[in-house]
Amino acid sequence: MTNAHIDDLIEEYALGLLEADEVTRADDHLAHCARCRVKVDSASNAAAVLALMVDPASPAAETGQRLLARAASSKRRLMPGALLAAPRFNPWPLIAIANLALTVVVAVWALSLQAQLRRLEADNANVVQRLAREEKRIALVSSPEVEVIKLAGTENSPESGGQAYLDRTTNTAWITVYHLPEVGEGETYQAWLIGPEGPVSAGTFKPTVDGRGEIWVTATTDLAEYKAVGVSREPEGGSRKPTKVVVVGGS
């Protein structure tokens, strides 16, 4: 095999006029050179067109004898490599693109599943918390030791009301109120346990959109010391003393 092109042999190769050794050389080269195969095909096509354009004529005796002699002395070999191979279809780029698309789809699907799983876990956690609160409420309200204090609205919010459930054996209280006015920005509601030395903060809370609110209280001192419960409207973060009481009640 040689890397040099066979431009000098192409026309005679196309016409079948090469000697045996020249045919062998050309075939060996064409088996590995697409460029020269294209030129051979072009020359063959041109020869075919020219043959159709001219009137048939009897070949000269000398030409006929020369062709017969070459045919007798050598047999042209048609090698598979001498033909211009059609481009082969390569499926790998399409397979790579399909794999990439599938990877993207699977990744998006996995992310979607993870997001759904997180939402389900959050929903499940909320349900568990609500159930725990309900069980806690039921246990407190149904306890024979619980004391119920009715809370009534004041002149600041006469339509408000609520109840306070105090379990003095566990120092636990649940204060629930309703019809609370909506608080403005920078405001909150604050619960109070009222004893002989005055009100003690029991924490702050925000009402729901329908004006309901609740707070659980675990007293650090004996709950039996407190005889009344109240709720006031205060600045965000609460106050040291109630400033605008909306509901209050006690014995």
Secondary structure, DSSP 8 states (H G I E B T S, - for coil): --SS--TTTHHHHHHT---HHHHHHHHHHHTT-HHHHHHHHHHHHHHHHHHHHS------HHHHHHHHHHHHH------GGGS--------HHHHHHHHHHHHHHHHHHHHHHHHHHHHHHHHHHHHHHHHHHHHHHHHHHT-TTEEEEEEEE-TT-TT-EEEEEEETTTTEEEEEEES-----TTEEEEEEEEETTEEEEEEEE---TTS-EEEEEE-SS-GGG--EEEEEEEETT--SS-SSEEEEEE-
